[in-house]
Amino acid sequence: MGTRFQLASIIGSIAFIVLIGIGFIVILTVPELSRNPVYPMIWAVVISAIITPVAGWVIASKIIKVR
């Protein structure tokens, strides 16, 4: 359980940083979104915060099963 949680935390943290970076780049380069970027950026953070822990846990579970 501990190893899976640690691996999921690392994977989730990396995925969060990547998703936020991609989201901010998209928001700032799309003209319609870049006029008022605060709300789309908040949504990008919220969605990333929900998705990345789940994705990290699933990926960590599959990595541990393969071992």
Number of C-alpha atoms within 10 A of each C-alpha: 6 7 11 18 15 14 18 23 18 16 19 24 16 13 19 22 14 14 19 18 14 12 18 18 13 15 21 16 11 11 11 10 15 16 10 12 15 12 11 17 20 12 12 18 19 12 14 19 17 11 15 22 20 14 16 24 20 15 17 22 17 12 13 11 8 7 5
